[in-house]
Amino acid sequence: MINDLVESCIINLFIILICVQINYFWHVKREAVENNNYLAVFIALAGSLFINRLFFVSEINSSLALHIGDLVIIIGILYGRAWIGTTLFIILVVLSTIIHPLHGLYSFLTSLPPLLITLYLRKIYVKIPLNKKYTQAVLISLVSSIISMSLANVFFSDQWALLDSILYMLVYVGGLLGLVYYMENLKRSRILKREIINTEKLQAVSHLAASISHEVRNPLTATKGFLQLLKSDDNLSKEKKQQFIDIAISELNRAENIINDYLAFAKPSMELQETIEIQSEINKVIEIVKPLANMNAVFIQCHVPVFYVNGEKHLFQQCFVNLVKNAIESMQGGGVLILEAQQSKKGINITISDTGIGMTDEQLGRLGEPYFSTKGIKGTGLGMVAVYRIVKSMHGSIRVKSKPQEGTTFTIYLPGHP
């Protein structure tokens, strides 16, 4: 009988654990981590009760079968609601009565005390620390198992041995402790997941703030450079001054466009499709970055034919300003930057080559990741994220070749205007 008792109780525990775990997976799949769906908790526990009571019990004799259905009632109250445990108690008594009237009486008498005790302690249980929860679980399970053994000895004193009673109590107490430990771990997992989600939301806000700063800084830097040229050089012609002023105003407008349409960074919107003539747009990009190139002693060569693609002009400029600016900043001490383009059957390949510090294979593999930058603390990596997403939104692609101390080549393919 001892072997049957141990086997049935262990199977009962495993079935309860499986049903609880299925309920947890259901919550994870639906991302319902903030609050329990108590109907789902009830269904999971009721399902384990049905399976255990109908198929896995340890028979004392033809009239009485031992089970640990009380554990389901206790867990339902402590980690669910009072109505869950009460309903499970009714289901257990009804099922037992259908099987055998004496089963129903025994289940009623053995399950009612743990039901009442757990209902009484529930409000205290949810507020106490984990070590005290284990203490309460031991007390509840000891009382419940003692009552079960006492009633079993009253009904069938000649069928129930002392060793069986002790073994049943150990299994009962250990089972409830195991379930409490398991439920607390699931609870901590839900809390941890909620904290991770909240942390990711806060990180998204910080990323957004940092990326706005990064993207707006480019046109402001160009504007500042032209204004400094206007201030420092009194010999500029009127036409040159007007040109610098026009470019500065254009850059301020670009900064305004970035702010007003910043969703283009995270998910570039190409709803307002327009035809872009890449030669004129890249020439504008060169004019924008020329002050930075002069400051870094970088000579720019441009060989781009007239070609038309679809997209948005300000996003196209944002993409290539980032690429050219990064190339210039990589050439510490000066160098040559080459922009050239070659037409293919269905599009055009735009190449940006520099003679800068280059990148290792590991850096190439991480290129385009947020907050990964080869500039150290001065960079955020968000500019390259924008580049990759803008090119993708234009149905293009990017290829990168680089070697340390030899330079980097970006090849951007864009499909042509149909």
C-alpha positions as CSV (number, residue, x, y, z in Angstrom):
1,M,0.0,0.0,0.0
2,I,2.9,2.4,0.8
3,N,4.2,2.1,-2.8
4,D,0.7,2.8,-4.2
5,L,0.3,5.8,-1.9
6,V,3.7,7.3,-2.8
7,E,3.1,6.7,-6.5
8,S,-0.4,8.2,-6.6
9,C,0.6,11.3,-4.5
10,I,3.6,12.0,-6.7
11,I,1.5,11.7,-9.8
12,N,-1.1,14.0,-8.3
13,L,1.6,16.6,-7.6
14,F,3.0,16.4,-11.1
15,I,-0.4,16.8,-12.7
16,I,-1.1,19.9,-10.5
17,L,2.3,21.3,-11.5
18,I,1.7,20.6,-15.2
19,C,-1.7,22.3,-15.2
20,V,-0.3,25.3,-13.3
21,Q,2.6,25.6,-15.7
22,I,0.2,25.4,-18.7
23,N,-1.7,28.3,-17.2
24,Y,1.5,30.3,-16.8
25,F,2.5,29.6,-20.4
26,W,-0.9,30.8,-21.5
27,H,-0.4,34.0,-19.5
28,V,3.1,34.5,-21.1
29,K,1.7,33.9,-24.6
30,R,-1.0,36.5,-24.1
31,E,1.5,38.8,-22.3
32,A,-0.9,38.9,-19.3
33,V,1.8,39.5,-16.8
34,E,0.4,42.3,-14.7
35,N,-2.7,40.6,-13.4
36,N,-3.8,37.0,-13.0
37,N,-6.7,35.8,-15.1
38,Y,-8.4,34.0,-12.2
39,L,-10.8,32.2,-14.5
40,A,-7.8,30.6,-16.2
41,V,-6.3,29.8,-12.8
42,F,-9.6,28.1,-11.8
43,I,-9.7,26.1,-15.0
44,A,-6.2,24.9,-14.6
45,L,-6.7,23.8,-11.0
46,A,-10.1,22.2,-11.7
47,G,-8.6,20.3,-14.6
48,S,-5.9,18.9,-12.3
49,L,-8.5,18.0,-9.7
50,F,-10.6,16.1,-12.3
51,I,-7.7,14.2,-13.6
52,N,-6.3,13.3,-10.2
53,R,-9.6,12.3,-8.7
54,L,-10.9,10.2,-11.5
55,F,-7.7,8.5,-12.5
56,F,-4.9,8.7,-9.9
57,V,-5.9,7.8,-6.3
58,S,-4.6,5.3,-3.8
59,E,-7.3,3.0,-2.7
60,I,-7.5,2.0,1.0
61,N,-10.3,-0.5,0.1
62,S,-13.2,-0.7,-2.2
63,S,-15.1,2.1,-0.3
64,L,-12.3,4.6,0.4
65,A,-9.6,6.2,-1.8
66,L,-6.9,8.5,-0.6
67,H,-6.0,11.6,-2.5
68,I,-4.4,15.0,-2.1
69,G,-7.2,17.1,-3.7
70,D,-7.0,19.4,-0.6
71,L,-3.8,20.8,-2.0
72,V,-5.6,22.1,-5.0
73,I,-8.1,23.9,-2.8
74,I,-5.4,25.4,-0.6
75,I,-3.4,26.7,-3.6
76,G,-6.5,28.0,-5.3
77,I,-7.3,30.2,-2.2
78,L,-3.7,31.3,-1.5
79,Y,-2.8,32.2,-5.1
80,G,-6.2,32.8,-6.5
81,R,-9.5,33.9,-5.0
82,A,-11.7,32.6,-2.2
83,W,-14.4,31.6,-4.7
84,I,-11.8,29.4,-6.6
85,G,-11.1,27.3,-3.5
86,T,-14.8,27.1,-2.5
87,T,-15.8,26.0,-6.0
88,L,-13.0,23.4,-6.1
89,F,-14.2,22.1,-2.7
90,I,-17.7,21.7,-4.1
91,I,-16.4,20.0,-7.2
92,L,-14.2,17.6,-5.1
93,V,-17.2,16.6,-2.9
94,V,-19.5,16.1,-5.9
95,L,-17.0,14.0,-7.8
96,S,-16.2,11.9,-4.8
97,T,-20.0,11.4,-4.1
98,I,-20.6,10.2,-7.7
99,I,-17.8,7.7,-7.4
100,H,-19.0,6.4,-4.0
101,P,-21.2,8.0,-1.3
102,L,-18.6,7.2,1.4
103,H,-15.9,8.9,-0.8
104,G,-18.1,12.1,-0.8
105,L,-18.5,12.0,3.0
106,Y,-14.8,11.4,3.6
107,S,-13.8,14.2,1.1
108,F,-16.3,16.6,2.8
109,L,-15.0,16.0,6.3
110,T,-11.3,16.1,5.3
111,S,-11.4,19.1,2.9
112,L,-13.7,21.4,5.0
113,P,-11.1,22.2,7.7
114,P,-8.3,23.1,5.3
115,L,-10.8,25.2,3.3
116,L,-11.9,27.1,6.4
117,I,-8.4,27.5,7.8
118,T,-7.0,28.7,4.4
119,L,-9.9,31.2,3.9
120,Y,-9.2,32.6,7.4
121,L,-5.4,32.9,6.8
122,R,-5.6,34.1,3.2
123,K,-5.5,37.9,4.0
124,I,-2.5,37.4,6.3
125,Y,-0.7,35.1,3.8
126,V,-0.6,37.5,0.9
127,K,1.2,40.1,3.1
128,I,3.8,38.1,4.9
129,P,7.4,37.4,3.7
130,L,8.3,34.1,2.0
131,N,9.8,32.3,5.0
132,K,6.6,32.9,7.0
133,K,4.5,31.7,4.0
134,Y,6.4,28.4,4.2
135,T,5.6,28.2,8.0
136,Q,1.9,28.8,7.3
137,A,2.0,26.2,4.6
138,V,3.5,23.6,7.0
139,L,0.9,24.4,9.6
140,I,-2.0,24.1,7.2
141,S,-0.7,20.9,5.6
142,L,0.0,19.3,9.1
143,V,-3.6,20.1,10.3
144,S,-5.1,18.9,7.0
145,S,-3.1,15.6,6.9
146,I,-3.7,14.9,10.6
147,I,-7.4,15.3,10.1
148,S,-7.3,13.0,7.0
149,M,-5.4,10.4,8.9
150,S,-7.6,10.6,12.0
151,L,-10.8,10.2,9.9
152,A,-9.2,7.3,8.0
153,N,-8.4,5.6,11.3
154,V,-11.9,6.2,12.5
155,F,-13.4,4.7,9.4
156,F,-10.9,2.0,8.8
157,S,-8.6,1.6,11.8
158,D,-7.7,-2.0,10.8
159,Q,-6.7,-0.9,7.3
160,W,-4.4,2.0,8.0
161,A,-1.0,1.5,9.5
162,L,1.1,4.0,11.5
163,L,3.8,4.0,8.9
164,D,1.3,4.8,6.2
165,S,0.0,7.8,8.3
166,I,3.5,9.2,8.7
167,L,4.3,8.7,5.1
168,Y,1.1,10.4,4.0
169,M,1.8,13.3,6.2
170,L,5.3,13.7,4.9
171,V,4.0,13.6,1.3
172,Y,1.2,16.0,2.1
173,V,3.5,18.6,3.8
174,G,6.2,18.2,1.2
175,G,3.7,18.5,-1.6
176,L,2.2,21.7,-0.3
177,L,5.7,23.2,0.4
178,G,6.8,22.3,-3.2
179,L,3.7,23.8,-4.7
180,V,4.1,27.0,-2.6
181,Y,7.8,27.2,-3.7
182,Y,6.7,26.7,-7.4
183,M,3.9,29.2,-7.2
184,E,6.2,31.8,-5.6
185,N,8.8,31.3,-8.4
186,L,6.1,31.8,-11.0
187,K,5.0,34.9,-9.2
188,R,8.5,36.3,-9.1
189,S,8.9,35.5,-12.8
190,R,5.7,37.5,-13.6
191,I,7.0,40.4,-11.5
192,L,10.4,40.2,-13.1
193,K,8.9,40.2,-16.6
194,R,6.8,43.2,-15.7
195,E,9.9,45.1,-14.4
196,I,11.8,44.2,-17.6
197,I,8.9,45.5,-19.7
198,N,8.8,48.8,-17.7
199,T,12.6,49.1,-18.0
200,E,12.4,48.6,-21.7
201,K,9.8,51.3,-22.0
202,L,12.0,53.7,-20.0
203,Q,15.0,52.8,-22.2
204,A,12.9,53.5,-25.3
205,V,12.2,56.9,-24.0
206,S,15.9,57.6,-23.3
207,H,16.8,56.2,-26.7
208,L,14.3,58.5,-28.3
209,A,15.6,61.5,-26.5
210,A,19.2,60.6,-27.3
211,S,18.5,59.9,-31.0
212,I,16.6,63.2,-31.4
213,S,19.6,65.0,-30.0
214,H,21.9,63.0,-32.3
215,E,19.9,63.7,-35.5
216,V,19.2,67.4,-34.8
217,R,22.9,68.0,-33.9
218,N,24.0,67.3,-37.5
219,P,22.1,70.2,-39.2
220,L,22.8,72.5,-36.2
221,T,26.5,71.7,-36.5
222,A,26.5,72.6,-40.2
223,T,24.5,75.8,-39.5
224,K,27.0,76.8,-36.8
225,G,29.9,76.2,-39.2
226,F,28.5,78.5,-41.9
227,L,27.6,81.2,-39.3
228,Q,31.2,81.0,-38.0
229,L,32.5,81.4,-41.6
230,L,30.3,84.4,-42.0
231,K,31.6,85.9,-38.8
232,S,35.3,85.2,-39.2
233,D,35.7,86.1,-42.9
234,D,35.0,89.7,-43.7
235,N,36.2,89.3,-47.3
236,L,33.4,87.0,-48.4
237,S,31.5,88.2,-51.5
238,K,27.8,89.1,-51.2
239,E,26.9,86.0,-53.3
240,K,29.0,83.7,-51.0
241,K,27.4,85.2,-47.9
242,Q,23.9,84.7,-49.4
243,Q,24.8,81.1,-50.3
244,F,26.0,80.4,-46.7
245,I,22.9,82.0,-45.3
246,D,20.6,79.9,-47.6
247,I,22.4,76.7,-46.6
248,A,22.1,77.6,-42.9
249,I,18.4,78.2,-43.3
250,S,18.0,75.0,-45.2
251,E,19.8,73.1,-42.4
252,L,17.5,74.6,-39.8
253,N,14.5,73.6,-41.9
254,R,15.9,70.1,-42.1
255,A,16.3,70.0,-38.3
256,E,12.6,71.1,-38.1
257,N,11.6,68.3,-40.4
258,I,13.5,65.7,-38.3
259,I,11.7,66.9,-35.2
260,N,8.2,67.1,-36.8
261,D,8.6,63.7,-38.6
262,Y,10.7,61.9,-36.1
263,L,8.8,58.6,-36.5
264,A,10.9,58.3,-39.6
265,F,13.8,57.3,-37.4
266,A,12.1,54.3,-35.8
267,K,10.0,53.5,-38.8
268,P,10.7,55.7,-41.8
269,S,7.4,56.7,-43.5
270,M,7.4,56.7,-47.2
271,E,3.8,57.7,-47.6
272,L,4.7,60.9,-49.4
273,Q,6.7,59.3,-52.3
274,E,8.5,61.7,-54.5
275,T,11.1,61.5,-57.3
276,I,14.6,62.2,-56.1
277,E,17.4,63.2,-58.4
278,I,20.4,61.8,-56.6
279,Q,23.1,64.0,-58.2
280,S,21.6,67.3,-57.0
281,E,20.8,65.8,-53.5
282,I,24.3,64.4,-52.9
283,N,25.7,67.8,-54.0
284,K,23.6,69.4,-51.3
285,V,24.9,66.8,-48.8
286,I,28.5,67.7,-49.8
287,E,27.7,71.4,-49.3
288,I,26.3,70.7,-45.9
289,V,29.3,68.7,-44.7
290,K,32.0,70.8,-46.4
291,P,32.8,72.9,-43.3
292,L,33.3,69.7,-41.3
293,A,35.5,68.3,-44.1
294,N,37.6,71.5,-44.2
295,M,38.1,71.4,-40.4
296,N,39.3,67.8,-40.7
297,A,41.5,68.4,-43.8
298,V,39.4,66.0,-45.8
299,F,39.2,66.3,-49.6
300,I,35.9,65.2,-51.1
301,Q,35.7,63.8,-54.7
302,C,32.2,63.3,-56.1
303,H,31.3,61.4,-59.3
304,V,27.6,60.8,-59.3
305,P,25.5,60.8,-62.5
306,V,22.0,62.0,-62.9
307,F,19.7,59.3,-61.7
308,Y,16.2,59.1,-60.2
309,V,14.9,57.1,-57.3
310,N,11.8,57.1,-55.2
311,G,11.7,58.3,-51.6
312,E,11.6,61.4,-49.5
313,K,14.3,64.0,-50.0
314,H,14.8,65.0,-46.4
315,L,15.2,61.3,-45.4
316,F,17.6,60.7,-48.3
317,Q,19.7,63.7,-47.1
318,Q,19.5,62.5,-43.5
319,C,20.9,59.1,-44.6
320,F,23.8,60.4,-46.6
321,V,24.7,63.2,-44.2
322,N,25.1,60.5,-41.5
323,L,27.3,58.4,-43.8
324,V,29.5,61.2,-45.1
325,K,29.9,62.8,-41.6
326,N,30.9,59.4,-40.2
327,A,33.5,58.9,-43.0
328,I,35.0,62.4,-42.4
329,E,35.2,61.9,-38.7
330,S,37.0,58.5,-39.2
331,M,39.8,60.2,-41.1
332,Q,41.7,61.7,-38.2
333,G,44.4,63.9,-39.6
334,G,42.9,64.3,-43.1
335,G,42.3,62.1,-46.1
336,V,40.3,61.6,-49.2
337,L,36.5,60.9,-49.4
338,I,35.2,59.5,-52.6
339,L,31.5,59.5,-53.6
340,E,30.7,57.8,-56.8
341,A,27.7,55.9,-58.3
342,Q,27.3,53.3,-61.0
343,Q,24.0,52.4,-62.6
344,S,22.8,48.8,-62.8
345,K,19.9,47.3,-64.7
346,K,17.3,48.1,-62.1
347,G,18.9,50.7,-59.9
348,I,22.1,52.4,-58.8
349,N,25.0,51.6,-56.5
350,I,26.2,54.6,-54.6
351,T,29.7,54.1,-53.0
352,I,31.2,56.1,-50.2
353,S,34.9,55.3,-49.6
354,D,37.2,56.8,-47.0
355,T,40.8,56.4,-46.0
356,G,40.0,56.4,-42.3
357,I,40.7,54.1,-39.3
358,G,38.4,51.3,-40.7
359,M,36.7,48.7,-38.7
360,T,37.4,45.1,-37.5
361,D,35.2,42.2,-38.4
362,E,33.5,42.3,-35.0
363,Q,32.7,46.0,-35.4
364,L,31.3,45.3,-38.9
365,G,29.1,42.6,-37.4
366,R,27.6,45.0,-34.9
367,L,27.2,47.9,-37.3
368,G,23.6,49.3,-37.2
369,E,23.0,48.2,-33.6
370,P,21.6,51.0,-31.3
371,Y,24.2,52.4,-29.0
372,F,27.1,50.7,-30.8
373,S,29.6,53.2,-32.1
374,T,33.3,53.2,-33.1
375,K,33.6,56.8,-31.8
376,G,33.7,55.7,-28.1
377,I,31.7,57.9,-25.7
378,K,31.2,60.6,-28.4
379,G,29.0,58.4,-30.5
380,T,25.6,56.7,-29.9
381,G,25.3,54.5,-33.0
382,L,21.8,55.8,-33.6
383,G,22.8,57.6,-36.8
384,M,23.7,54.2,-38.4
385,V,20.4,52.8,-37.2
386,A,18.6,55.6,-39.1
387,V,20.7,54.9,-42.2
388,Y,19.8,51.2,-42.3
389,R,16.1,51.9,-41.7
390,I,15.9,54.7,-44.3
391,V,17.6,52.6,-46.9
392,K,15.4,49.6,-46.1
393,S,12.3,51.9,-46.4
394,M,13.5,52.8,-49.9
395,H,13.7,49.0,-50.7
396,G,17.5,49.3,-51.0
397,S,20.4,47.5,-49.4
398,I,23.8,48.2,-47.8
399,R,27.1,46.4,-48.2
400,V,30.1,47.4,-46.1
401,K,33.8,46.5,-46.6
402,S,36.4,47.7,-44.1
403,K,39.9,46.9,-42.8
404,P,41.5,48.5,-39.8
405,Q,43.8,51.5,-40.7
406,E,42.9,51.1,-44.4
407,G,39.4,52.7,-44.6
408,T,35.8,51.7,-45.2
409,T,33.6,51.5,-48.2
410,F,29.8,51.7,-48.0
411,T,27.8,50.6,-51.1
412,I,24.2,51.6,-51.0
413,Y,21.9,50.0,-53.7
414,L,18.7,51.9,-54.5
415,P,16.1,50.8,-57.1
416,G,15.5,53.3,-59.9
417,H,12.4,55.3,-60.5
418,P,10.1,53.2,-62.7
